[in-house]
Amino acid sequence: MKVGKANEVYHRLQKQLETAKEHQENSKQIANAYLDLGEYYHALALYTEAIAQYNFALEELESNLQDPLYITLNNNIGKVYLSLNNFELAEQHFEETRLASEKLKDDKGLAVSLSLLGASHEKQAEYEDALQDQRRSLELFQKLDDDFGVAITNENIGSIYEDLEEFGLAYEYFKKAYDYLQGSRTTEEINVLNNLGDSFRKRGNYRPALEYTTKATELAKELNDLHQLESAYKDLSKNYAFMGDYELAHAHLLLAEEYNSEMLKAQNSDQLNVLQTIYETNKKEAEIQLLKEQNKVSVANQNLLWVALFAIAAIFIILYYYLGKKRKAKLKIQEYKQRMLKAELEKKEIEEKNLQREIQLKASSLSRYSLHLSQKNKILLDMSNTLRNMVSRKHMNTSAKMKELVKEIDFNLKQEQEWDEFMTFFKEIHPEFIKKLSALSENSLSPAELRLGMLLRLNLSSKEIASILRVTPDSVRVARYRLRKKLPIDQKEELVNFMIEL
């Protein structure tokens, strides 16, 4: 999505919702408008907003299980939870739609629900259940003559066999999917081309693997699909590495990293732009509502004045008594409306703070990713230069040189310069963390313990920390235990939670 495009789409969908609300008698039209907004938020990975829009749509339908739109909405909510790896909630929604589809005899809804259930089982390595669901889904799509559904379900089955390392079967199903998708020039065609390339590469057939992955790359370039470009270049890098062409492998890996970086930057930019637009829209709506309320108060005052004048003309004595009572009532009304307006403004201020906090979190995540990318690219570049020199020298003692390379990598990973850069980025994101952590320990903490604390603050696992520090997971566990002993932490409290709350 190009710069500025995200805001254009958001404004168009908001206008569509406002138009639907103007015709309140058609609740289904309003529900569809909420559905479109929810799918838009989901595409931008704004999951909280997506679920909120889907729930608004369900409210318009009054959770009518007999309406096919209910099945679509419930499946979409399940997809959001599946994106968040919350399999329990995802499967709960997919099961509800499966039962509703069976009751309505809606084969299309049932096929989609079964396919999504299969995807959830596959992610949890429950391959038997996944295959059962996907095969039932495939039968329904074939019965409906739904070519796209048949293609996607065949690809899903191929993916399961690929996870089971049955690459021959995986290829057969990927090929069936490609027979339907070939020439469609869609993201789905790119994906199945990549999968066909994987099935050949994992069987050691590198030439046909290269052909399919190259086709995927060319189509991804035409469609400007950054995610598929990153995936295709990564697969090409693996393929060239297996073929022994390490220079090309490295070049394609760098391209994959560039596209991944570009994709993340674009996604973050779109998210920030849309969140800012939502904030500004809500702020304008609050101002308009405030003006409406003020206008209502003004009109009420004018009406009371005319009533008072008419009453004075009719009978002064009776009006005098009546006006006194009315004045008190008017003041109470004004006070009540002012309180309502104040409460509304306070609510909008809270929403504004929440939006700003989310923007800050996105910026922090981007900084953390940039640091990681910088460190990794530096090591990859050093390795590439050394390997290139080794290839160019035919009579070199490669075994001895490889040992030197390993020592050099280990030495580079231990350099304090990269940790200094890490400290700089970390302090920008969490400026008070090191000071607070040092103050909590009665005994002074070593640099290694401070590093461990910072990595725990980033919510990294022991395995990830071990990879970064180039030690074994057991060494990390011992270091965590020693650090814990130096801190005033309750026995039942997790060390990671303690670091995050600092």
N, C-alpha and C positions, 0 to 999 in steps of 0.2 A: 504494500500500500504506500503510495507516494506521500511526501510531506504535504500536509494540508488536506489530503484525501480523507484521513480519519475524521477530521472535523466536519467535512462536507457530508460524509455518510451519516454522522451523528445528527447533524441538523436536519437532514432529510427524514431520518427515522423519527425524530422528535416531532417534526411537522406532520408526519403521517399519523402519529399518535394523537396529536391535538385535533386533527381533522376528524379522526374516528370518535373522539370524545364529544365533539360538537353534535354528533348524531347518536345520542346516548341510547336510543332505542335498539341499536344494533350492537349488543355486547360482544358478539363473536368477532366483529370487525376490530373492536378495541383489543380483544384477546390476541388476535393475529398481529396487531401492531406491537403489543408487549412481547410477543414471541420473536418478532424480527429484531427488536432491541436486545433481547436476551441473547440471541445467536450472535449478534454483533459484539456484545461485551465478551462472550465466550471466546470468540476468535481473537480478541485482544488480551486474553488471559485475565480479564477482570471478573474473577469467578463470583465474588460476593454480589456485584451488581447484576450479573447474569441470572443468578438464582432469584434475586429480588424481582426481576422483570417476569420470570417464569411464574413466580407465585402470584404476582398481580394478575397475570393472564388467567391463572386457575381460579382466582377470586371472581373474575368476570364470568367464568363458566359455572361458578358455584360448585366446583369440583364434580361436575356432571360426568360420571363414569361412562355414560352412554354416548358421549360426544367423541368422535375420532380425534378431535384436536386435543382432548385430554391425554390421549395415548402419546401424541407427539411431545407435548409439554413434559409429561412425566419421564419419558425417555431422555429428553434433553437435560432435565435435572440430574438424572442418573449419569449422563455423560460428563457433566461438570464434576460430580463426585469421583468418577472414574479418572478424570484428568488429575484430580488431587490424590489419587491412590487410596481413596476412602472406599474400599471394596464393599464393606458391609452396607453402607447407605446406598451405594450405586446399585447393588444387587437387589436391595429392598424395592427400589423404584422400578427396576427392570421386571421383577417378579409381579409387581402390581399391574404393570402394563400388559404383561403376558396373560395374566388372568382376565383382565378387562378385554383384551383382544379375542381371547377364546370365547368369552361370553357374547361379544358382539359379532363373532364369526368374521373378524377382520384379519384376513390372511396376511395382508401387507404389514399391519401393525405387529402381528405375531412373529412374522419373519424377522423384522427389525429388532424386536425385543430379544428373540433367541440369539441373534447375531451379537448383540451387545452383551448378553449374559456369557456367551462363549468368549468374547474378548476379555471380560473380567476374570473368568476362570483361567484363561491363558496367562494373564499377567501374574496370577498367583501360582503358576506352574501346576494347575489342576487340569492336565492335558486330556484325560479321559472324558471328564465332564465337558470340557471345551469342545472336543471333537463331536460329542453327541449333540450339543446345542447347535453347532455350525452346520452339521449334516441335516438336522431338521429344518434349519433356516434355508439351506440350499434347496431342499425339496419343495418348500413353499414358494420360493422365488421362481423355480422352474415351472411350477404349476401356474404361476401368475404371468409367465413369459416376460419377466422383468430382467432384461439382459444386464442392466447395471447391477442389480442386486445379486444376480448369479455370479457376475465377475468378481465383485467385492468379497462374496462369501467363499468362492474358490481361493481367492488370495489369502483370506483368513485361515482356511484349512491348510494351505501351503505353509503359512507362517508357523502353525502349530507343529507340522512335521519337521520344519527347519529347526525349531527349538528341540525336537526329539532327535535331531541329527540324522533323520531319514531323508537325506538330500535328494534322492531319486524321486521319492513320492512328492516331496516339496516342489521339485521342478515340474512334475506333471500337473499339479494344481495351479502353479503360477502360469504355466503355458495355457491352460484352459482360460484363466482370467485374461491373459494377454490377447487371446483370440477374440474376446468380446471388446476389449479396450483399444486394440490396435487402431491407430489413426484418429482417435478421439481428441488427441492433443490436450489432455487434461492432466491434472496432478496425479490422478489415479493411474494413468498410463505410465508416468514417470516412475511412480512407486513400484509398479509391477515389473518394469524394466530393471530397476535396481535389484529387486528380489530374484529375478532370473539370473542376473549377473552373480549374485551371492551364491545361488545354488550350484553354478558351475565352479566358481572359485573355491568353495568349500569341498568340492570333489577333486580339486587339483587340475581342472580344465581351464587354464588361465586365458587362452586365446578367445574362446567364445564368451567367457566372462567379461573380457575387455570390450568386446563388441557391444554386448548388451548395456554395460555401464556407460560406454561412450555415447550410445543412443540416448540414454537417460540424461546425460550431461547436456547434450545438444538441445533436447526438448526443454529441459529446465531453463536453459539460457533464453530460449525463445519466449517462454512464459514468465521469465524473470522471477522464478520461484527460488528464493534464497535458501530456504530450508532443504529443498531437494538438491540444489547445487552443492551445498555443504556435504550432504549425505553421499552424493555421487562422487565428488572429489575424494572423500575419505575412502570410499570403496576402490577407486582407481589407485590411490596410494597403496592400499593393501595389496592389490593385484600386482603392481609393479614391484613391490617388495618381494613377493613370492617368486616373481620372474627374475629376481636378482638385479633389477635396475633401480638401485637405491637412490640415485640422483633424481630420477623422475618421481620415485615414491616420495621423496622429501619435498620436491616442488609441488606435487599435488596435495600433500598434507598441509603445506603452508597456504595454498589456495582455499582448502577446506576451512582452515582457521580464519582466514580473511572473510569468507562468506558467513561463517558463524558469528563473527564479531559484528559484521554489517547487519545481519538479521537481528541480533540482540539490541543493537543500537536503534534500529528502526522500530522494533517492538516497544522498547522503552520510550522512544520519542512519541509514538502514537498513544501509548498509555498516559504519558504526562499531559499531552495535548488534550486528550479527551477528558481526563480528570479535571484539568483547568477549565475546560468548556462547561463541564457539569457544574463546577463550582460557580462560574459566572452566571450560568443559566438560573441556578437556584437563587443566587443573590438578586438577580433582576426580578424573578418571580416574587421574592419576598418584598422588594420595593414596590412592585405593582400592587401586591396584596395590601401593603401598608397604605398606599394612596387610596385604594378602594375603601378601606375601613375609615380613613379620614373623611372621605367624601360622604360615606354613610352617616357619620357623626354630624357633618355640616348640614346635610339634608334634614336629618332629624331635628336639629336645632331650628332650622328655618320653619319647619312644620309646627313645632311647638310655639314659635313666635306668632305665627298667623292664628293659631288656635287661641293664644292668649289675647291678641288684639280683638278678635271676634267676640270672645267672652266678655272683654271689658266693655265693648260697645253694647252688648246685650244687658249685662247687669254687673255693675262695678263691685258691689258688696260681695256677691257670691264668688266672683272671679278672684277677689283678693285672697279669700280663704283657699280656693282651689289652686291658685298659682303658687302659693307657698308649698303645698304638697307636691305639685308637679316639679318644682325646682329641686326638691330633695331627690325625687325619683330620677331626674335627669342627671344629677351629680353621681348617683349610684351607677347609672348606666355607663356614664363616661369613665368612671373609675374601673368598672368591670372590663370595658373594651380596652382601656389602656393596659390593664393587667394582661389581657389576652395578647395584645400586640407585643408587650415586653417579653412574654413567654415565648412567642413565636420568634422574636429576634434572638433571644438566648439560644433557642434550638438551632437557628441558622448559624450562629457563631460557633457552636459545638461542631456542626457539620463541616464548617470551614476549617477548623483546627484539624479534624480527622483527615480531610482531604490533603491539607498541607503536610501532615505527618506521613501519609502514604507516599506523597511525592518525595519527601526526604528519604524514605526507606528505599524507594526505587533508585535514587541517586547513589545511596550508600552501596547498594548491591552492584551497581555498575562500576564503582570504584574498586570494589573487592574483586570483580571479574577482571578488570584491567590489570591489576597487580598479578593475578594468577597467570594471565596470558603473557605478560612481560617475562616472568620467571621461566615459564615453559619454553617460550620462543628462544630465549638466550641459550638454554641448554641444548635445544634442538639445533641451533645454528652452529654451536661449537662442535657438536657430534658430526654434523654434516661436513664441515670443513675437514675434520680429521679423517673421516671415511673417504672423502674425495681424494685426499693425499695418498691414502693407502691404496686406492684403486689405480692411481696413476703410476705407482712404483711396483713393477712386476716382481722384482727379486727381494722384496722386503720380507723380513721375518714377521708375518702377520700375527702370530700367537703372542710374541713379545709386545708388538705394537698395541694389540687389543688390551693386554694387561695395563699398558700405560694409559690407554684411553679410559679404562675403568677407573684407574687411580685419579685421572684428571677430572672425570665426571664427579667422583666422590669429593675431590678437593673443591671443585666449583660449587657443589651443593652446600659445602660447609662455609663458604665465604660469608663474612659478616656484612659485605656491601649489600647483598640482596636482602638480608634481614633488616639492614638500616632502611632500605626502601620500604620493606613491609611495615616497619615501625612507623614510618612517616605516614603511610596510608592508613594504618590502624588508628593512629592518634587523631587523624582528621575525622574518622568515623566515630571513634569512641575515646574522646579526649581525656576523660577522667578515669578510665579503667585501670591503667597501670598504677596511678597514684593511690586509688582506692584499694587495689589488691595488695600493694606493698604495705599500706597502713594497717590492714587487717591482720598481718602476720607479725607475731612477736619476734620471730627470728627473721633475719633478712633473707629475701628470696634470691636465688641465683638467677643469672640470665636464662639458663635452660628452663628453670621453673616458670619464669615470666613468659617465655615463649610458649610453653605448654598451656599456661593460663589463657594467653591470647587465642591460641588455636581452639581451645575448649569454648571460648567466648563466641567463636564463629560457628559453634555447634557441629564441629567435625567429629567423626567417629575415630576410635582408636586405630583402626586400619588406615584411615586417611592420614591421621597424624603421623603414624609410623612411616608412611610413604614419603611425607614431606620432610621429616627429620632424618630419614634414611636409617631407621632402627627397626627392631622387631616389635610386633604388637605386644609381646610380653614385656619388653623394656618400657613401652608406653604405660602399661598397666602398673608396673612398679613405680614409675615416675608419678603417675596420678595418685598412687597410694601415699607416697612421701609428701607430695604437695598438699594432699588432704589433711595430713597430720599437722601441718604447719598453719592451718586455717581454722577459725572458729565456726566450724560447720557441723550441723546436727548429723548424727549417724544415719538417720533415715533419709536425709536430703541428698539428691543427686548432685555430684560435683558440677556437671554441665549446667544444671538449673541455677546453682549458686553463682557461677560465672556470668550467666546471662542476666541475672537480676542485679548485678553490681552497677 
